[in-house]
Amino acid sequence: MPPHRLPPPSTPPVPLADLLARTDLGLRQIAGPREGVAIHWVHTSEMADPVPYLLGGEMLLTAGMHLAEVTRGTGEESAAALDAYLDGYAARTVAAGAAALGFGIAPVHDTVPRTLVAACDRHGLPLVEVPAGTPFTAVESAVWQAVTQARHRELTRLSEAQRALAAAAARPDPASAVLRALARHVHGWTALFAPDGTEGGSAGPRPTASVRAAAGRLAQVVGAGGPSSATDTVPGSSLSAYALTGRARGSRALALVVAADPHDPPAHTIAGVAAVLLSLITGPPADPAPAAAGRAAALVRLLLGARPAEVAPLLGSPLWTVVHAERRRDTRESAASLAAALGTPLVAPGSGSGPATAPEAHPGTGPTAAAAPGTGPEAKAAAVTAPALRALVPADQEITAHPGWTLGVSEPVPVAELPAADRHAASALRRARAGRAALVRHRAPGPHSITSLVAPTEAQQHAQALLAPLAGSPALLSTLHNWLSLHGSWDRTATALDIHRNTVRQRITRIAGLLDTDLDDPDVRMELWFALRSLDRGAAPA
């Protein structure tokens, strides 16, 4: 087994059945289970033991070149050796967590070896025949496109749920309205529980008595000063409980419990948003009534068309800090717990662009050495991981690292400059991710910096002219910005953008060609950095 198995990525998987249904690929499953097989990414290898390079959840593609050494003999001895080899190969692949094995027909084999079919059936490994006319890159491209489309649907659902929950919180009897909206958007049952485990209101299809009893016990776990969230699994449903943290210090907590489909990860994110709203609704006000009333008035005026600068005086603080937060893989801490730690109710799920990708093949290791259509640098511009949430924190509120989260923090700014601060917080989060730091703060240049010597309008005009060859490629602009900010480090830039280091090299080489310049020259790097910062202080790069 691989020494460091990672959990599945947060992006939605692709059902193997969806790939089999695509007539343009011509894939055919010939062994192994056929139900519930989910593909997270694709990896190609002709190694006899690809296990050290698998993360789990892959469709492993091979043309069977590694069988040549085993089949050089003749007669029964060669057949027995091949049987033993393929049985071990299938067993190791399953142990490594691979979701399926794809075997390419031609140029090495005319058919899938029958012993491989039998081995995959024995070990429960789905085996897919890839016809001669389907390159492996086409399979990888199909998986990437399906993941991107599923992620888009997921983000659309999260956005719609957030709007519905916010609207419900503004209605009469807001707690009941939020429960009903939450039940609709997680397609399940939602309930509020008192600290002693008694139900205090619910919405959605009512589950069985045993599920309600389990929900009450889970609510007591989080309500008695334990973890801020907890989960349990019951037949046909997954239970999640959230302590509602908007309560008086030292008191026991109300709890929100959600019963939803265990195979619906977005439901957990939507429930986290509802938990934040219900914390504010059900608990005593954490800030003075005038401040809460001012924020409500500001929201109403914004919805009716006022500009942010016009409602700034109603928010109670002249300066605000933007925080971008990303939940680390090793934690299940809820967004509600982070919102409570930051001390602000102004929290929203982050809106990002796309899924993380599987590690790319090393150069020269099989059919995926060349980028597939739809999987090159341009298509993978969306691979930057989105923040789990964004928050607005009053400038006088101290922001410190929070266990289980990676934070990017802007400098305090007035309301009119919040869009720029949002970009600065996003950049700080990327640097934190690249440097594996718990918290990184954005630092603006001082009043005596070199950039202060040039008028902002002139600086932006120069930047737009200098970077014009990259204007149509957000992927290249983002890569250049991160690469320069991380001092030209290939590995740290790859980590920040969640792409392979070879992709970073390819993009930087392409940038150098488009700009017709030498990116190894420190003067060139400095000028490009000033140009990018000028665009950052003005409009977001196109």
N, C-alpha and C positions, 0 to 999 in steps of 0.2 A: 504494500500500500504506500501511497505517497507520504512523505514525512510530514507535510503540512497541508491537510485537507481543508479547503476554505468552504464556508457555507455557501449555498446557492446565491447568486446575485439577486438584488432587489427587483430586477426587471422581470416582467412576465415571461414565462417560458412558452415554447411553441409545441403544441401537441404533435406527436409524430404522425397522427392520423391526418393532420392538415398538410404535411409534406407529401404523404402518400397520395393525397387527393389531387395534387397538382399534376395534370397530364403532361405539362411541358418538361417535367423532370423524369417522368417514367419510372419512379422508384417502386419497388415491389418488396413487401416484407415476406420472408420465407421461413422465419423461425422466431421463437421467443414469444413472450406475452404481447398482446395487441391492445390492451386497455390501459389507460392512465399513464402512457409513456410521454414524458415531457422533456423537450430538448432546450437547454439553456445556451449552448454554443456549439461550434464545430471545430474539431481538431483533426489534422491529417498527420499520419505517421506511418513510416515503413519500417520502424524499429521492431525487433523481436520482443522487446519489453518497453512499451510506451508508458507504463504506469507512472514512472517518476515525473512525467510531463502532463499528467491529467489532474484536473481540479475537482472533477465530479460534475455530472449533468451533461457531459458532451455526447455528441454523435461522433464517434471515432471512425474516420475514413481511412481505408487502406486498399491498395491494389494488389496486395499479397506478394510483394517483392521479397519479403522476408521469409517466404516459404521455400525459396529456391535452395537454401542451404540444407533444409531438412529433406527435400525430395531428390537429392542427388543420387542416392542409392537406388537399388532395384529390388523388386520382389517384395515378399512379405515383410522383411525387416524394415524396408523403407516405409511401407504402409503403416506398420505399427509405430514407427517413430513419428510419422505425421499425425497419427491419432493422438498420441501422447502430447505432442507439441501443441496441437490446436485445442485440446482439452485444457491444458494449462494456460494457454493464451486467453481463452474465454473466461476461465475462472479468475485470472488476474484482472482482466478488464472489468468484470462485475465487481470485484473487491475494491477497485479504485473508484467506483461510483459512476462509471460511464453509463449513459442512458441507453445507448444503442450502438451497434456496429454496422457501418456501411462498407460493403465489399464491391469494388469496382471491377466491371467486366472489361477485359482488354486494357493494356496490351499484353499483360502477363498471363492471365487466365481466361479461358473461354466460358467457363461456368464457375459458380461458387462451389468449392469443394464440399462434397457430401459430408465429410467428417466434420467440417466446420459447422454445417447446419445442425448436425446431431449434437455437437458440443454446446452450441448456443441454446438449443432446446433443453439440454440437461441442466444448464446453469441459469436459465431464465434471462438470457440476454437477447433482446430484439435484434434480429439480423435483417438488414435491408440490402437488396441487390441494386446496385447503381449501374444502369445500362451503359454500353460503350459510348453512346452519343451524348452522355451527360457528364461534363467535367465536374470535378469536385468543387471548383470555384462557384459553379452554378448552385450547388447545394448550400454552400456557405452563404451566398448572396440571398437565397430564398429564406434561410433562417434569419438573417439580419433584417430583411425587409419585414418579415412577420413579427419579429420582436419590436421593431420600430413602430409598426402600426398598432400593436397591442399596447405599447407604452403610451402612444398618443391617445388611444381610447381611455386608458387608465387615468391620464392627466386630465382629460376632459371630464371624466366622471368625478375626480377629486375637486375640480374647480366648481362644477355644478353643485356638488354636495356642500362645499364651503359656503356658496351663496345662499343655498336653501337654509342651512343652519343659522347663518347670520340673520336672515329674514325672520326665521322662527323665533330667534331670541328677542326680536323687537315687538313680538305680538303680546296680547294679553295672555296671562298664564304662560310665561315663556318656558318654564321647565317642561311642561307637558308638550308644548309645541316643538321644542327641540327633540324630545324623545320620539315624537311621531316622525319628524323629518329624518332623524337618524335611522329609525327602523326602515323607512322607505329606501334610504340610500345604501344600507348594508344588507337589505333583503333578509332581515332577521328580526329578532326580538330584543327590545331594550327595556331596561328597568332601573329605577333608583332604589337603593336599599339603605335602611337606617344602619347605624353602627352595630346593632344587635342582630342584623341579618334579616329583619322583616322588610317585606316589599312595600315601597311607598308610592308606587305609580309605575305604569309600564305602557308599552305600545308595541304593535306588531303582532304576528301570529303567536298565540300563547303556547309555549312548549309543554311538555309533560311535567308531571309533578316531580319526577326525579331530576330533571334538568333545572327546575326552579329551586329545588333543595340544594343542588350543587352550586347554583348561582348565589344563594344566600350564604353558603359556607365560604365561597371565594370572596364575597363582599366583606365578610368579617375579617378575613386575612388582611386586606388593604385598609380597612377602616379602623383597625386596632393599632395603628402606628407602625405597621409593617412596611413592605415595599409599596411604592406609589402605584404599581400596576402588577397584575398577576394573571396567569392564564391557566386553563384546564381544558381537557378534551373529554367530551361525552359522546356517546354514539350518535353520529350524524351531525354533530355541531361542535363548534369551538367557542368556549366561554372566555371572555376577557373582562377583567374588572379594573376600574380606575378610581383611585382615591380623589375625591373632589377637594382640592387644596385651598379653595377660597373660604376657609373657616377660621375661627378664632384660634390663636396659638395655644397648643396644649390640649385642645379638645379632640374627641374622636371624629372620624370623617364619615360623611355620606359617601356612597360608592355608586358609580355607574357600572352596570353589567350589561354586556352585549353578547348575544348568542347568534352566531353567523356561520356561514359556510367555512369550514376549516381551510378550503383551497381558494380563499378570496383575500389575499394580502391587503388590497386597498381598504378593506373594511376596517382594519386596525388603524390605519392612518385617519380615516374619516371619524372613527370613534375618538381618537385623540383630540381632534378639533372640538368635537362635542363636549369632551370632558373639560376642556378649557372654558368653554362658554358656560357649562353648568356649574363650574367652580365659582364663576363670577355671579351667576344667578342665585344659587342656593346659599352661598355663604354671606357673612356680614361684609359690608363694603371694606375693601382693603385700603381705600383712600377716601378722603373727605367727600361728602356728597356733592359739593360744588364742582370738584374735579371730574367726578363721574358724569354729572349733568353737562359739564362743558364738552366732554368727549362725545356724549350723545348728540349734543347740538352740532358739533363739528361734523359728525357723520351725516346727520340730516342735511346740512348745508352742502356737503360734498355730493351727496346723492342728487341734490336739486341743482347741481351745476356750478357751485362755487369753486374757485381755484384754491389749491392748498395754502397759498400764502394768505388768503383772506380768512381762513379758519384757524390759522396758527395761534392767535391769542386765546382761543377757546380751549386749547389743549393743556394749558397750565404750565408748560415749560418752554422757554425760548429756544433751547437747543436739545437735539435728540441724537442718539447713537443707533445705528443700524447694526443688527447682529444676524449673520447667516450661520446656521447650525446644521451639522450633519451627524446623524446617529452612527456610531461606530458599530462594526460587525459583531463585536463581543458583548453588546448590551441590548436589553429590551426596555430601557428607561423610556417612559412615555413623554410626549411633547408637553403634557400637562405639568410634569415634574420640572422640566426645564423652564417653562413659563413662570412657575412659582419661584424658582431659584433666581431668575432674572428680575423678578419683581415687577412684571408688566402684564397687563391684559392684552396689549396690542401685539398679537401673535397671529401669523398666518402660515399655512403650509407653503413651502417653497415651490415655485413653478420652474421646472427644468426642461431640458430638451430631449433627453433620450437615455437609452440604456447603456450600461457598461458592456464592454465587449470581451470576448474570450481572448486569451493570449494568442498572438499571431504566430504562425509557423516561423521557425528560424529560416534564414535564406538557404535555399537549396534542399529543404527537407520535404520534398514531395510536391504534389500538384498545387498547393496553395502558396508556393513561393511568390508567384505573381499575384498582385491584388485583383480580386474579382470585381466585375462591374457591380456597383452598388455597395462595395465594401472598402473602397479606397479612401484617401484622406478627406475628400469632399463629403462623401456619404457619412463618414464617421465623425464629422464635426459635432454631431449631437451627442457624442459619447461622454461629454463632461457630466459628471454626476451632479444632479440638482441638490440643493440644500433641502434637508427635511423640513425646515421651517425658517421663517424670517421674523424678526421681532424689532419693534421700536421701543427703545429704553430711554427714559429721561436722562439727560447728561449728568445729573448729580447722583445717579444710581451706579454703584460700583459693579463692574462686570468682571467676574473671575471664571477660571476654568471649572467645568462641571463634569463629573465622572460620566463616562459613557458617551460623551459628545465632543466633536471637534468644532471650534468656534472661529469665525472670522469677524472682526469688529472694526467698524469705521470710526473716524474721529467725530466728536460732537459737531453737529451742523444745524443751522436753522431749517425750518420746514421747507423753504423754497429750494434748498440744496439736497434734499433727501434722495432724489434720483441718482445724483453723482455718488452720494454716500452708499447707496445700495450697490453700485458697481464696485466701490472700494471695498466693501465688506465681502463681496463675492471674490474679489482678487485676494483678499487676506485669507479667505477660507481655502482657496486653491493653494496658497503658500503653506498654510497649516497642514493641508493634506500631503503636500509634497515633502515637507520636512517632518511629518509625523509628530507635529506639535499639537497640544491640546487647545491652544489659543494663540492667534496671531492678530495684532492690531495694525491697522493702516496708519501710516504716518505721512502727513502732507508736508511738502517742502516748506521751509521757513521763509520769512519775509525777505531774506537776503540771498535766496537761492538764485541760480542762474536763470531759471524760468521767469523770475520776476522782472528781468531786464527787457523782456519782449511783451508787447501788448497781446492779451489773450486772443483777440480777433486775428491779428497777424500770425500768431503762432498756429492757430487752427487752420488758416488758409495754407500756410507752408506745410503743415502736417498732411492735409488733404492732397496737396500736389505731390508730396514725396511718396505717400502711400497709395496713390491712385491705382497702381497696378494690382494692389491687393483688395481694392474696394469691393469687388464682387465675391470675395471669399472670406466669410467670417471665420472659417476653420484656420486659414493661414494667419489672419490677424490675431486670433486668439493664441495660436501656437507661438507666434513671434513675441507677443506680449509676455506670455508665461516664460518662454525660453530666456528672454532678456532679463526678466525680473528674478530668475533663478540662476543668473550668472552663467548661462550657457550650459547648464547641466542637462544632459540627455535623460538620465534616469529620473531626476526629480521632476522634470517637465512631463515625462511620460506618466509619472504617478499623479501629478496635478490634473492632467487631462484624461487620465484613465485610458491611455492608449499604449501601444507597444513603442519601445524606444526607437525601433527602426522606422516607425511611422513618423516620429519626431524628426529623425535625420532626413527622411525623404521630404518632409514639408519644409524644413529649413533650407535644404538644397534648392527646392523649387522657389522659395522666397528670394534667395540670393540671385537666381536666374531672372526672375520677374523684375526685381529691382536693379539688376545689372550692377551689383556691388559685392564687396568682399566683407562678409559678416565676421571674419576673423579680425578685422581692423577695429581697434577700440574706439576710434573716432567715429566710424560708421555706426557702431553699436550705440554710442552716446547720442548721436543725432536721431537715430530711429527711436530710442527710448524717449527722448524729449518730445518727438512727434506723437508717439502713442499716448503719452501723458497729456499732451495738449488736447487730443481727441477725447481722452477720458474726462477731462475737466469740462469739455463742451458737450456735444451730443455723443451718445453711445456710438461706437463704430458701426458702420452699416454692415 
